[in-house]
Amino acid sequence: MSRSTKKGPYVHPSLWEKVLANQAPQNRQIIRTWSRSSVVLPEMVGMTIAVH
C-alpha cells in the first residue's frame, strides 16, 4: 500500500544529513544507506546513493 498524500515523502534523518553534506560539487561521494523506505527527492538527483 502506498503512503498517504497527507503525510508527504519519507526520508530517513541520517540519509537526509548525508545528502545535505554531499551537495557541494567538490564533495561528491557515494552515499551508503540501508534506508530502503526513503523517497528520492529533487535535491538527491545527480547523487550516487548505494542502497543495501
PyRosetta script that sets phi, psi and omega in degrees:
from pyrosetta import init, pose_from_sequence

init()
pose = pose_from_sequence("MSRSTKKGPYVHPSLWEKVLANQAPQNRQIIRTWSRSSVVLPEMVGMTIAVH")
pose.set_psi(1, 140.2)
pose.set_omega(1, -177.3)
pose.set_phi(2, -81.0)
pose.set_psi(2, 164.5)
pose.set_omega(2, -178.9)
pose.set_phi(3, -75.3)
pose.set_psi(3, 145.9)
pose.set_omega(3, 179.9)
pose.set_phi(4, -63.9)
pose.set_psi(4, 140.9)
pose.set_omega(4, 179.5)
pose.set_phi(5, -70.7)
pose.set_psi(5, -21.0)
pose.set_omega(5, 177.1)
pose.set_phi(6, -66.1)
pose.set_psi(6, -34.1)
pose.set_omega(6, -173.7)
pose.set_phi(7, -78.4)
pose.set_psi(7, -28.4)
pose.set_omega(7, -177.3)
pose.set_phi(8, 85.2)
pose.set_psi(8, 175.6)
pose.set_omega(8, -177.4)
pose.set_phi(9, -72.1)
pose.set_psi(9, 151.3)
pose.set_omega(9, 179.6)
pose.set_phi(10, -107.0)
pose.set_psi(10, 130.1)
pose.set_omega(10, 171.7)
pose.set_phi(11, -134.4)
pose.set_psi(11, 127.1)
pose.set_omega(11, 179.9)
pose.set_phi(12, -60.4)
pose.set_psi(12, 136.4)
pose.set_omega(12, -176.2)
pose.set_phi(13, -56.5)
pose.set_psi(13, -39.1)
pose.set_omega(13, -179.5)
pose.set_phi(14, -69.2)
pose.set_psi(14, -34.7)
pose.set_omega(14, 176.2)
pose.set_phi(15, -66.4)
pose.set_psi(15, -41.5)
pose.set_omega(15, -179.6)
pose.set_phi(16, -63.0)
pose.set_psi(16, -39.4)
pose.set_omega(16, 177.3)
pose.set_phi(17, -62.3)
pose.set_psi(17, -41.4)
pose.set_omega(17, 178.8)
pose.set_phi(18, -65.6)
pose.set_psi(18, -38.6)
pose.set_omega(18, 179.0)
pose.set_phi(19, -64.8)
pose.set_psi(19, -45.3)
pose.set_omega(19, -179.9)
pose.set_phi(20, -63.9)
pose.set_psi(20, -37.6)
pose.set_omega(20, 178.9)
pose.set_phi(21, -71.9)
pose.set_psi(21, -21.1)
pose.set_omega(21, -174.4)
pose.set_phi(22, -101.8)
pose.set_psi(22, 10.6)
pose.set_omega(22, -175.2)
pose.set_phi(23, -75.1)
pose.set_psi(23, -28.0)
pose.set_omega(23, -179.7)
pose.set_phi(24, -67.8)
pose.set_psi(24, 132.9)
pose.set_omega(24, -176.7)
pose.set_phi(25, -58.6)
pose.set_psi(25, -32.1)
pose.set_omega(25, -179.0)
pose.set_phi(26, -78.3)
pose.set_psi(26, -12.7)
pose.set_omega(26, -178.9)
pose.set_phi(27, -103.4)
pose.set_psi(27, 12.2)
pose.set_omega(27, -175.2)
pose.set_phi(28, -63.2)
pose.set_psi(28, 121.1)
pose.set_omega(28, 175.9)
pose.set_phi(29, -136.5)
pose.set_psi(29, 166.6)
pose.set_omega(29, 175.5)
pose.set_phi(30, -75.1)
pose.set_psi(30, 129.3)
pose.set_omega(30, 179.2)
pose.set_phi(31, -95.5)
pose.set_psi(31, 122.2)
pose.set_omega(31, 177.6)
pose.set_phi(32, -96.8)
pose.set_psi(32, 136.1)
pose.set_omega(32, 178.8)
pose.set_phi(33, -149.2)
pose.set_psi(33, 155.4)
pose.set_omega(33, 174.1)
pose.set_phi(34, -112.1)
pose.set_psi(34, 7.1)
pose.set_omega(34, -176.7)
pose.set_phi(35, -87.2)
pose.set_psi(35, 87.5)
pose.set_omega(35, -178.5)
pose.set_phi(36, -76.9)
pose.set_psi(36, -17.0)
pose.set_omega(36, -177.3)
pose.set_phi(37, -87.7)
pose.set_psi(37, -3.7)
pose.set_omega(37, -179.5)
pose.set_phi(38, -75.1)
pose.set_psi(38, 150.3)
pose.set_omega(38, -179.0)
pose.set_phi(39, -100.1)
pose.set_psi(39, 142.1)
pose.set_omega(39, 176.4)
pose.set_phi(40, -77.9)
pose.set_psi(40, 122.6)
pose.set_omega(40, 179.7)
pose.set_phi(41, -102.0)
pose.set_psi(41, 163.3)
pose.set_omega(41, 179.9)
pose.set_phi(42, -56.9)
pose.set_psi(42, -29.1)
pose.set_omega(42, 178.5)
pose.set_phi(43, -67.3)
pose.set_psi(43, -18.7)
pose.set_omega(43, -177.3)
pose.set_phi(44, -92.5)
pose.set_psi(44, -8.3)
pose.set_omega(44, -177.8)
pose.set_phi(45, -66.0)
pose.set_psi(45, 131.7)
pose.set_omega(45, -179.3)
pose.set_phi(46, 96.7)
pose.set_psi(46, -10.1)
pose.set_omega(46, 178.5)
pose.set_phi(47, -94.8)
pose.set_psi(47, 153.6)
pose.set_omega(47, 175.8)
pose.set_phi(48, -99.3)
pose.set_psi(48, 118.6)
pose.set_omega(48, -178.5)
pose.set_phi(49, -120.6)
pose.set_psi(49, 120.6)
pose.set_omega(49, 179.0)
pose.set_phi(50, -93.5)
pose.set_psi(50, 111.3)
pose.set_omega(50, -179.1)
pose.set_phi(51, -100.5)
pose.set_psi(51, 124.6)
pose.set_omega(51, -178.9)
pose.set_phi(52, -78.2)
pose.dump_pdb("model.pdb")
